[in-house]
């Protein structure tokens, strides 16, 4: 990954952390690597543990964030969790 892409990704994760914290989530880990892949953010809200994939796009095009999570990525996140 290039330096530019890394910096955009880190910026998006920072924004996501602020968003989650503002809604009462405690962010307990970032960029957790497992044998199955990486989880961008892990948070806790009450009894619930959240596993978060952050997608930072540089386009102003409208989209649904869930459209950017492929079946393979979903499987990897489940395995990571």
DAMOTA-V17439 format. One record per residue. N is the residue number from 0. BURIAL is + if it has 9 or more other ideal C-beta (glycine too) atoms within 8 Angstrom, else -. Layout:
BEGIN
N&BURIAL / N&BURIAL
END
This chain:
BEGIN
0&- / 1&- / 2&- / 3&- / 4&- / 5&+ / 6&- / 7&+ / 8&+ / 9&- / 10&+ / 11&+ / 12&+ / 13&- / 14&+ / 15&+ / 16&+ / 17&- / 18&- / 19&+ / 20&+ / 21&- / 22&- / 23&- / 24&+ / 25&- / 26&+ / 27&- / 28&- / 29&+ / 30&- / 31&+ / 32&- / 33&+ / 34&- / 35&- / 36&+ / 37&- / 38&+ / 39&+ / 40&+ / 41&+ / 42&+ / 43&+ / 44&+ / 45&- / 46&- / 47&- / 48&- / 49&+ / 50&+ / 51&+ / 52&+ / 53&+ / 54&- / 55&+ / 56&- / 57&- / 58&- / 59&- / 60&- / 61&- / 62&- / 63&- / 64&- / 65&- / 66&- / 67&- / 68&+ / 69&- / 70&- / 71&- / 72&+ / 73&+ / 74&- / 75&+ / 76&+ / 77&- / 78&+ / 79&+ / 80&-
END
